[in-house]
Amino acid sequence: MRQQAIVGRPQPDNRPLPKRGRLHEAKRKLKKNWMLYVIIFPPVVYFLIWHYWPLYGVQIAFKDFMPARGIMASPWIGFDHFERYFNSFYFWRLIKNTVGISLYGLLVGIPLPILLALMFHELRFKRLRGLAQTISYAPNFISVVVAGGIILFFIRPETGVLNAIVKAFGGESINFLAEAKYFWHIVVWSDVWQGVGWGSLIYFAAMSGISPDQYEAAYLDGANKLQRIWNVTLPNILPTIVIISILSMGNILNVGFEKILLLQTGTNASASEVISTYVYKSGIQGAQYSFSAAIGLFNNVVTFILLILVNAFARRVGNTSLW
């Protein structure tokens, strides 16, 4: 039996507004929240100009681009540039170095900021904690060129600090940049030095939002400090860890080339040549614009697919994901 409407109570009108009514409603919301739209306007313009408008030029990956003729007038050649890249002798070396450095960086770069944030969270002296945090994330603001100079200061064969320590213990000096086997370690651990403090701030902020009642309940149940960290702190920051890990996996093929290019030599090229440096050399130095665009497009497509897969896996396993 259909329930009768209560007399005198206005019933909600679910009919769609006419076009003029929708326009009036949009103007009313725009007038009410105009300050929020002003704040978001610069980021929207930035992304439109620097991230979406350049997509127009992606088509040169499928063309024999000639600057004199322009993008539209250059002839189409299909997937020739991709076939050239896949069949080249350096393809697997680029993939190996890029993925190897990225995975090495993830294995080291994900847990260390968490450990550092746990140390800061357990430190009860606020002034000492603030000083330690400032020292730890200060290297993040050092430019790549200056960071490269500091690295060279430490690993220089004759006057470097590391070689001075090696000589003090009776060893022989090592030319770290001349041997390919040391290159991955230099890049990854220098990245850790620059980014571990800054990365710990995110986890520290997540830990600061944990209710003290949970720690008090665990303490009353007889849990020691390590047990409280394992059973209270880590489960509460697990969503943050998952999100940061997904974002990091999305950059697995986008190893920054600035530091690698600064530290690259002819003798360590077998371990230091990555996709980004090769794109720079072929596109900027070699003027092979279409070929470098094809490599960059392949890189972005693989990254996009990998990000979707990792996000789906995280959502299925831990119910935490980007979307």
C-alpha positions as CSV (number, residue, x, y, z in Angstrom):
1,M,0.0,0.0,0.0
2,R,1.4,3.4,-1.0
3,Q,2.3,5.5,1.9
4,Q,0.2,8.7,2.0
5,A,2.0,12.0,2.1
6,I,1.7,14.0,5.3
7,V,-0.7,16.9,4.8
8,G,0.9,20.3,5.0
9,R,4.5,19.1,4.6
10,P,6.2,20.3,1.4
11,Q,7.5,17.5,-0.8
12,P,11.0,17.8,-2.4
13,D,10.9,18.7,-6.1
14,N,13.3,16.4,-7.9
15,R,12.6,17.7,-11.3
16,P,15.6,19.0,-13.2
17,L,16.0,22.8,-13.4
18,P,15.4,24.4,-16.7
19,K,18.4,25.8,-18.6
20,R,17.9,29.3,-17.4
21,G,17.5,28.0,-13.8
22,R,20.8,26.0,-14.0
23,L,22.6,29.1,-15.3
24,H,21.3,31.2,-12.5
25,E,22.3,28.6,-9.9
26,A,25.8,28.4,-11.4
27,K,26.1,32.2,-11.3
28,R,24.9,32.2,-7.7
29,K,27.5,29.6,-6.6
30,L,30.2,31.5,-8.6
31,K,29.4,34.7,-6.8
32,K,29.3,33.0,-3.4
33,N,32.6,31.1,-3.8
34,W,34.5,33.5,-6.0
35,M,37.5,33.6,-3.7
36,L,38.0,29.9,-3.9
37,Y,37.9,30.1,-7.7
38,V,40.5,32.9,-7.7
39,I,42.8,30.7,-5.5
40,I,42.5,27.7,-7.8
41,F,42.8,29.7,-11.1
42,P,46.6,29.9,-11.2
43,P,47.2,26.1,-10.7
44,V,44.6,25.4,-13.4
45,V,46.3,27.8,-15.9
46,Y,49.6,26.2,-15.0
47,F,48.5,22.7,-15.8
48,L,46.7,23.7,-18.9
49,I,49.7,25.5,-20.3
50,W,52.6,23.2,-19.2
51,H,50.9,19.8,-19.0
52,Y,47.9,19.7,-21.4
53,W,48.8,22.1,-24.2
54,P,52.1,20.2,-25.0
55,L,50.1,17.1,-25.7
56,Y,49.4,18.6,-29.1
57,G,53.0,18.0,-30.0
58,V,52.9,14.3,-29.1
59,Q,52.0,13.6,-32.7
60,I,55.5,14.2,-33.8
61,A,56.3,10.8,-32.4
62,F,54.5,9.4,-35.4
63,K,56.0,11.8,-37.9
64,D,59.3,12.6,-39.5
65,F,59.3,16.0,-37.9
66,M,61.0,18.9,-39.7
67,P,61.1,22.2,-37.9
68,A,61.1,24.1,-41.2
69,R,57.8,22.5,-42.2
70,G,56.1,22.5,-38.8
71,I,54.2,19.8,-37.0
72,M,51.1,19.6,-39.3
73,A,53.1,19.6,-42.6
74,S,55.6,17.0,-41.5
75,P,55.0,13.5,-43.1
76,W,53.5,10.6,-41.1
77,I,55.7,7.6,-40.7
78,G,53.6,5.6,-38.2
79,F,55.5,3.5,-35.6
80,D,58.9,3.6,-37.3
81,H,60.5,5.5,-34.4
82,F,59.1,3.0,-31.9
83,E,60.4,0.0,-33.9
84,R,63.8,1.7,-34.1
85,Y,63.9,2.1,-30.4
86,F,62.7,-1.4,-29.6
87,N,65.2,-3.0,-32.0
88,S,68.2,-1.0,-30.9
89,F,71.0,-2.6,-29.0
90,Y,70.8,-0.1,-26.1
91,F,67.0,-0.6,-25.4
92,W,67.4,-3.3,-22.7
93,R,70.4,-1.5,-21.2
94,L,68.3,1.6,-20.8
95,I,65.4,-0.3,-19.3
96,K,67.8,-2.2,-16.9
97,N,69.5,0.9,-15.6
98,T,66.3,2.9,-15.3
99,V,64.3,0.2,-13.5
100,G,67.3,-0.9,-11.5
101,I,68.0,2.5,-10.1
102,S,64.3,3.2,-9.4
103,L,63.7,-0.1,-7.6
104,Y,66.9,0.3,-5.6
105,G,65.7,3.8,-4.7
106,L,62.3,2.5,-3.7
107,L,63.7,-0.3,-1.5
108,V,65.8,2.2,0.4
109,G,63.8,5.4,0.0
110,I,60.4,4.1,1.3
111,P,61.4,2.6,4.7
112,L,64.1,5.1,5.8
113,P,61.8,8.1,6.0
114,I,59.4,6.0,8.0
115,L,62.1,5.0,10.5
116,L,63.3,8.6,10.7
117,A,59.8,9.8,11.4
118,L,59.4,7.2,14.1
119,M,62.5,8.4,15.8
120,F,61.3,12.0,15.6
121,H,57.9,11.0,17.0
122,E,59.4,9.2,19.9
123,L,61.7,12.1,20.7
124,R,60.1,14.0,23.6
125,F,62.4,17.1,23.6
126,K,60.7,19.4,21.2
127,R,63.6,21.8,20.7
128,L,66.0,18.9,20.0
129,R,63.4,17.4,17.7
130,G,62.9,20.6,15.8
131,L,66.7,21.1,15.4
132,A,67.1,17.5,14.2
133,Q,64.2,17.8,11.7
134,T,65.6,21.1,10.3
135,I,69.1,19.5,9.8
136,S,67.5,16.4,8.2
137,Y,65.4,18.1,5.5
138,A,67.8,21.0,4.8
139,P,69.6,19.1,2.0
140,N,66.3,18.9,0.1
141,F,66.7,22.6,-0.7
142,I,70.2,22.2,-2.1
143,S,70.3,22.5,-5.9
144,V,71.3,19.5,-8.0
145,V,74.5,21.2,-9.2
146,V,75.6,22.0,-5.6
147,A,74.7,18.5,-4.5
148,G,76.8,17.1,-7.3
149,G,79.7,19.2,-6.2
150,I,79.3,17.9,-2.6
151,I,79.3,14.4,-3.9
152,L,82.4,14.9,-5.9
153,F,84.0,16.5,-2.8
154,F,83.4,13.2,-0.9
155,I,84.4,10.7,-3.6
156,R,87.2,12.5,-5.4
157,P,90.0,9.9,-6.0
158,E,92.9,11.9,-4.4
159,T,91.4,14.4,-2.0
160,G,88.0,13.0,-1.3
161,V,86.8,12.3,2.2
162,L,85.9,8.7,1.6
163,N,89.2,7.9,0.0
164,A,91.0,9.7,2.9
165,I,89.2,7.3,5.3
166,V,90.1,4.3,3.0
167,K,93.8,5.4,3.1
168,A,93.7,5.8,6.8
169,F,92.8,2.1,7.2
170,G,95.6,1.1,4.8
171,G,93.6,0.8,1.6
172,E,94.1,2.3,-1.8
173,S,92.1,5.2,-3.2
174,I,89.2,4.3,-5.5
175,N,88.0,6.3,-8.5
176,F,84.3,5.8,-7.8
177,L,83.0,7.5,-10.9
178,A,85.4,5.6,-13.2
179,E,83.9,2.2,-12.2
180,A,80.3,1.4,-13.2
181,K,79.6,-0.9,-10.2
182,Y,79.6,2.1,-7.8
183,F,77.3,4.4,-9.8
184,W,73.9,3.1,-8.6
185,H,75.0,3.3,-5.0
186,I,76.2,6.9,-5.4
187,V,73.0,8.1,-7.0
188,V,70.6,6.2,-4.7
189,W,72.3,7.1,-1.4
190,S,72.8,10.7,-2.4
191,D,69.1,10.9,-3.2
192,V,68.4,9.4,0.2
193,W,70.6,12.0,1.8
194,Q,68.7,14.8,0.1
195,G,65.2,13.4,0.5
196,V,64.9,11.3,3.6
197,G,64.3,14.3,5.9
198,W,61.7,15.9,3.7
199,G,59.9,12.6,3.2
200,S,59.8,11.9,7.0
201,L,57.7,15.1,7.4
202,I,54.8,13.5,5.7
203,Y,54.8,10.4,8.0
204,F,55.5,12.6,11.0
205,A,52.4,14.6,10.2
206,A,50.4,11.4,9.9
207,M,51.7,10.2,13.3
208,S,50.8,13.5,14.9
209,G,47.2,12.9,14.0
210,I,47.0,9.6,16.0
211,S,44.8,9.9,19.1
212,P,46.8,9.6,22.4
213,D,44.0,7.4,23.7
214,Q,45.2,4.6,21.5
215,Y,48.7,4.7,23.0
216,E,47.3,5.0,26.5
217,A,45.1,1.9,26.0
218,A,48.1,-0.1,24.6
219,Y,50.2,1.0,27.6
220,L,47.5,-0.1,30.0
221,D,47.4,-3.5,28.2
222,G,51.1,-3.9,29.0
223,A,52.5,-3.1,25.5
224,N,56.1,-1.9,25.5
225,K,57.3,0.9,23.2
226,L,58.1,-1.4,20.2
227,Q,54.7,-3.1,20.5
228,R,53.0,0.3,20.6
229,I,54.8,1.3,17.4
230,W,54.0,-2.0,15.7
231,N,50.3,-2.2,16.8
232,V,49.3,1.5,17.0
233,T,51.6,3.7,15.0
234,L,52.2,1.7,11.9
235,P,48.6,0.6,11.3
236,N,47.5,4.2,11.5
237,I,50.0,5.5,9.0
238,L,49.6,2.5,6.7
239,P,47.2,4.4,4.3
240,T,49.9,7.2,4.0
241,I,52.6,4.6,3.3
242,V,50.5,3.0,0.6
243,I,49.7,6.3,-1.2
244,I,53.3,7.4,-1.1
245,S,54.4,4.0,-2.5
246,I,51.9,4.1,-5.3
247,L,53.1,7.6,-6.3
248,S,56.7,6.4,-6.1
249,M,55.9,3.4,-8.4
250,G,54.4,5.8,-10.9
251,N,57.8,7.4,-11.3
252,I,59.7,4.1,-11.8
253,L,60.7,5.0,-15.4
254,N,61.2,8.7,-14.7
255,V,64.6,8.7,-13.0
256,G,65.7,12.4,-12.8
257,F,68.5,12.9,-15.2
258,E,70.1,16.1,-13.8
259,K,72.3,14.4,-11.1
260,I,72.9,11.3,-13.3
261,L,74.0,13.6,-16.2
262,L,76.4,15.5,-13.9
263,L,78.0,12.3,-12.5
264,Q,78.1,10.4,-15.8
265,T,81.4,9.6,-17.4
266,G,82.5,7.6,-20.4
267,T,83.7,4.7,-18.1
268,N,80.4,4.4,-16.1
269,A,78.0,4.8,-19.1
270,S,77.1,1.2,-19.0
271,A,75.4,1.7,-15.6
272,S,74.5,5.4,-15.8
273,E,72.7,5.7,-19.2
274,V,69.0,5.8,-18.4
275,I,65.9,6.7,-20.5
276,S,65.8,10.3,-19.4
277,T,69.5,11.0,-20.2
278,Y,69.2,9.3,-23.6
279,V,66.1,11.3,-24.4
280,Y,68.0,14.5,-23.6
281,K,71.0,13.5,-25.7
282,S,69.0,12.3,-28.7
283,G,66.4,15.1,-28.6
284,I,68.3,18.2,-27.5
285,Q,71.9,17.4,-28.5
286,G,71.2,15.2,-31.5
287,A,68.1,17.1,-32.7
288,Q,66.2,13.9,-33.2
289,Y,62.9,15.4,-32.0
290,S,60.5,12.7,-33.3
291,F,62.7,9.9,-32.1
292,S,63.0,11.3,-28.6
293,A,59.3,12.1,-28.5
294,A,58.5,8.5,-29.3
295,I,60.7,7.3,-26.4
296,G,59.1,9.8,-24.1
297,L,55.6,8.7,-25.2
298,F,56.5,5.0,-24.6
299,N,57.8,5.9,-21.2
300,N,54.7,7.7,-20.2
301,V,52.3,5.0,-21.5
302,V,54.2,2.3,-19.6
303,T,54.2,4.5,-16.4
304,F,50.4,5.2,-16.8
305,I,49.6,1.4,-17.1
306,L,51.9,0.6,-14.2
307,L,50.3,3.2,-12.0
308,I,46.8,1.8,-12.7
309,L,47.9,-1.8,-12.0
310,V,49.6,-0.8,-8.7
311,N,46.6,1.3,-7.6
312,A,44.2,-1.6,-8.4
313,F,46.4,-4.1,-6.5
314,A,46.6,-1.7,-3.4
315,R,42.8,-1.3,-3.5
316,R,42.2,-5.0,-3.7
317,V,44.7,-6.0,-1.0
318,G,44.4,-3.1,1.5
319,N,41.4,-1.1,0.5
320,T,43.6,2.0,0.1
321,S,44.3,3.6,-3.2
322,L,44.5,6.9,-5.1
323,W,41.0,6.4,-6.6
